[in-house]
Amino acid sequence: MRRLNRKKTLNLMKELDAFPKVPESYVETSASGGTVSLIAFTTIAFLTIMEFMVYRDTWMKYEYEVDKDFTSKLRINIDITVAMRCQYVGADVLDLAETMVASADGLIYESVIFELTPQQKELQRMLQLIQSRLQEEHSLQDVIFKSAFKSASTALPPREDNPLQSPDACRIHGHLYVNKVAGNFHITVGKAIPHPRGHAHLAALVSHESYNFSHRIDHLSFGELIPGIINPLDGTEKIASDHNQMFQYFITVVPTKLHTYKISAETHQFSVTERERVINHAAGSHGVSGIFMKYDISSLMVTVTEEHMPFWQFLVRLCGIIGGIFSTTGILHGFGRFVAEIIFCRFRLGSYRSTSVPLPDGHTSNHLPPITDNSTH
């Protein structure tokens, strides 16, 4: 009984076989079939390698939501060099929510030389080139996000030479914590002094001839400081054409959560619009000479997540490639053989065209001569 049940089960499984085996004596090979098979296997190998490269790669997914965190502080990271002596300039932040000057104790004033060394100029040119490419190819930002923590900081390297000239510029660097509302960070003549109705700068003792707001922005970012991330104003250099000149940067800050396979961080992206003009009260161009960065916080938060193709999806795509190529090449091969047979059949029929046969009475016959048994031998 057990053997009978096994035979029935085996016979049932044979009937369910979707891959019947054809005896080798019934299989006919051809040169065209071998050529098509070689092309198919080569294509499968090439597409499999390309699909594996796609599987290894990752991409960034962007999600948007309302930023509900309005109680925390916003960190501003600053590294700006102004072509004036440190005793002549002052930097502070005007918080529009409380209409008061935020504390700028986190900033360091360092006397430096405005002219860069050749090594520093090379890094600055590289940053400016990257900035120009980022404006044209926005997808490069994803590459920077994925490789940010593999890169070094974008700060300029220290000077290696020992110049004889005295420092003629002031490097203002450090960080500030402000409220997450619109504000104005500015660098102008004179140190900031408290005032009940706002703020003021003690600029009466500085002559207009010493005004020079040529500046270089080595780094400006918002939020957590992430080495390797290139911000829109990094590497910017502006040369003033007049002593009384105003440089304005209108910045829109977008809170961003970055989640990659290497690190998770909360930072901020921003876009900027630049404007500069000469202060000339006689011509109607009013204002204060200096560098003004007016920033505003977006109400949306962007979550950037690095994603990877699942393994099961890779297998499905791989099976689709293999099966699709086999089916397509089989159809094309069958169609090619069908066309070739039609052409060869016409050629063979053309070789049996009607011929003229002379008759004994002098006439000719255009009919084919009858085929007899002797003619077949």
Backbone hydrogen bonds, N-H to C=O, Kabsch-Sander energy under -0.5 kcal/mol:
donor,donor_aa,acceptor,acceptor_aa,energy
5,N,1,M,-2.6
6,R,2,R,-2.4
7,K,3,R,-2.4
8,K,4,L,-2.4
9,T,5,N,-2.6
10,L,6,R,-2.8
11,N,7,K,-2.8
12,L,8,K,-2.5
13,M,9,T,-2.3
14,K,10,L,-2.1
15,E,11,N,-2.0
16,L,12,L,-1.3
17,D,14,K,-1.1
26,Y,23,P,-1.6
27,V,24,E,-1.0
29,T,27,V,-0.5
34,G,30,S,-2.0
35,T,31,A,-2.2
36,V,32,S,-2.4
37,S,33,G,-2.4
38,L,34,G,-2.2
39,I,35,T,-2.3
40,A,36,V,-2.6
41,F,37,S,-2.7
42,T,38,L,-2.2
43,T,39,I,-2.4
44,I,40,A,-2.5
45,A,41,F,-2.3
46,F,42,T,-2.3
47,L,43,T,-2.7
48,T,44,I,-2.3
49,I,45,A,-2.0
50,M,46,F,-2.2
51,E,47,L,-2.5
52,F,48,T,-2.1
53,M,49,I,-1.9
54,V,50,M,-1.9
55,Y,51,E,-2.2
56,R,52,F,-2.0
57,D,53,M,-1.3
59,W,307,E,-1.8
61,K,305,T,-3.3
63,E,303,T,-2.0
65,E,301,M,-2.1
67,D,299,S,-2.9
68,K,66,V,-0.8
70,F,68,K,-1.1
74,L,178,V,-4.0
75,R,73,K,-0.5
76,I,176,L,-2.7
77,N,75,R,-0.5
77,N,221,S,-2.8
78,I,76,I,-0.5
78,I,174,G,-2.8
79,D,219,H,-1.8
80,I,172,I,-2.7
81,T,216,R,-2.6
82,V,80,I,-0.5
82,V,170,C,-2.7
83,A,214,S,-2.7
84,M,82,V,-1.8
88,Y,85,R,-1.8
89,V,85,R,-0.5
89,V,86,C,-0.8
90,G,188,T,-2.2
92,D,186,H,-1.8
93,V,102,A,-0.7
94,L,184,N,-2.5
95,D,93,V,-0.7
95,D,100,M,-2.3
96,L,94,L,-0.6
96,L,182,A,-1.5
99,T,95,D,-1.3
100,M,95,D,-1.1
102,A,93,V,-3.1
107,L,104,A,-1.3
108,I,173,H,-3.1
110,E,108,I,-0.6
110,E,171,R,-2.3
112,V,169,A,-2.0
121,K,117,T,-2.7
122,E,118,P,-1.8
123,L,119,Q,-1.6
124,Q,120,Q,-2.2
125,R,121,K,-2.6
126,M,122,E,-1.9
127,L,123,L,-2.3
128,Q,124,Q,-2.3
129,L,125,R,-2.1
130,I,126,M,-2.3
131,Q,127,L,-2.4
132,S,128,Q,-2.0
133,R,129,L,-2.0
134,L,130,I,-2.4
135,Q,131,Q,-1.6
136,E,132,S,-0.9
137,E,133,R,-3.4
138,H,136,E,-0.7
140,L,137,E,-1.3
141,Q,138,H,-1.6
142,D,139,S,-1.0
143,V,139,S,-0.8
144,I,140,L,-1.9
145,F,141,Q,-2.3
146,K,142,D,-2.2
147,S,143,V,-1.7
148,A,145,F,-0.7
150,K,147,S,-1.0
151,S,147,S,-0.7
151,S,148,A,-1.2
168,D,112,V,-0.7
169,A,112,V,-2.4
170,C,82,V,-2.8
171,R,110,E,-3.5
172,I,80,I,-3.6
172,I,170,C,-0.6
173,H,108,I,-2.0
173,H,171,R,-0.6
174,G,78,I,-2.2
175,H,106,G,-1.1
176,L,76,I,-2.0
178,V,74,L,-2.9
178,V,176,L,-0.5
180,K,72,S,-0.7
181,V,179,N,-2.3
183,G,295,Y,-2.0
184,N,94,L,-1.5
185,F,293,M,-2.6
186,H,92,D,-2.3
186,H,184,N,-0.5
187,I,291,I,-2.7
188,T,90,G,-2.1
189,V,289,S,-0.6
190,G,88,Y,-3.1
191,K,202,L,-0.6
193,I,200,A,-2.9
195,H,198,G,-0.9
198,G,195,H,-1.4
200,A,193,I,-1.5
202,L,191,K,-2.6
203,A,201,H,-1.5
206,V,203,A,-1.1
207,S,205,L,-0.5
210,S,207,S,-1.1
211,Y,208,H,-1.3
215,H,238,K,-2.0
216,R,81,T,-2.2
217,I,236,T,-3.0
218,D,79,D,-1.7
218,D,216,R,-0.9
219,H,79,D,-1.6
221,S,77,N,-1.9
222,F,268,H,-0.6
223,G,75,R,-3.3
224,E,266,E,-1.4
226,I,224,E,-0.6
229,I,226,I,-1.4
231,N,229,I,-0.6
234,D,231,N,-1.5
235,G,217,I,-2.0
236,T,217,I,-0.9
236,T,233,L,-1.8
238,K,215,H,-2.8
240,A,238,K,-0.5
245,Q,243,H,-1.2
246,M,277,R,-3.1
247,F,290,G,-2.7
248,Q,275,R,-3.6
249,Y,292,F,-2.5
250,F,273,T,-2.9
251,I,249,Y,-0.7
251,I,294,K,-3.1
252,T,271,S,-2.4
253,V,251,I,-0.5
253,V,296,D,-3.2
254,V,269,Q,-3.6
256,T,267,T,-3.0
257,K,302,V,-2.7
258,L,256,T,-0.5
258,L,265,A,-3.1
259,H,257,K,-0.5
259,H,304,V,-3.0
260,T,263,I,-2.7
265,A,258,L,-2.6
267,T,256,T,-2.7
267,T,265,A,-0.6
268,H,222,F,-1.0
269,Q,254,V,-2.3
271,S,252,T,-1.9
273,T,250,F,-1.9
275,R,248,Q,-2.3
277,R,246,M,-2.1
279,I,244,N,-2.5
280,N,278,V,-0.7
280,N,285,S,-1.7
283,A,280,N,-0.6
284,G,281,H,-0.9
285,S,280,N,-2.4
286,H,284,G,-1.1
290,G,245,Q,-1.5
291,I,187,I,-2.9
292,F,247,F,-3.0
293,M,185,F,-3.3
294,K,249,Y,-2.2
294,K,292,F,-0.6
295,Y,183,G,-1.8
295,Y,293,M,-0.7
296,D,251,I,-1.8
298,S,253,V,-3.4
301,M,65,E,-3.8
302,V,255,P,-2.7
303,T,63,E,-3.0
304,V,257,K,-3.2
304,V,302,V,-0.6
305,T,61,K,-2.5
305,T,303,T,-0.6
306,E,259,H,-2.5
307,E,59,W,-3.1
307,E,305,T,-0.5
309,M,57,D,-0.6
314,F,310,P,-1.6
315,L,311,F,-2.1
316,V,312,W,-2.2
317,R,313,Q,-2.4
318,L,314,F,-2.2
319,C,315,L,-2.7
320,G,316,V,-2.1
321,I,317,R,-1.9
322,I,318,L,-2.3
323,G,319,C,-2.7
324,G,320,G,-2.1
325,I,321,I,-2.2
326,F,322,I,-2.2
327,S,323,G,-2.4
328,T,324,G,-2.5
329,T,325,I,-2.8
330,G,326,F,-2.0
331,I,327,S,-2.2
332,L,328,T,-2.7
333,H,329,T,-2.6
334,G,330,G,-2.4
335,F,331,I,-2.5
336,G,332,L,-2.4
337,R,333,H,-2.3
338,F,334,G,-2.2
339,V,335,F,-2.3
340,A,336,G,-2.5
341,E,337,R,-2.6
342,I,338,F,-1.9
343,I,339,V,-2.2
344,F,340,A,-2.6
345,C,341,E,-2.4
346,R,342,I,-2.0
347,F,343,I,-1.9
348,R,344,F,-2.4
349,L,345,C,-2.5
350,G,346,R,-1.8
351,S,347,F,-0.9
351,S,348,R,-0.7
352,Y,348,R,-0.5
352,Y,349,L,-1.0
353,R,350,G,-0.8
357,V,365,S,-2.9
359,L,363,H,-3.3
362,G,359,L,-1.6
365,S,357,V,-2.2
372,T,370,P,-0.6
376,T,372,T,-0.7
376,T,373,D,-0.7
377,H,374,N,-1.1
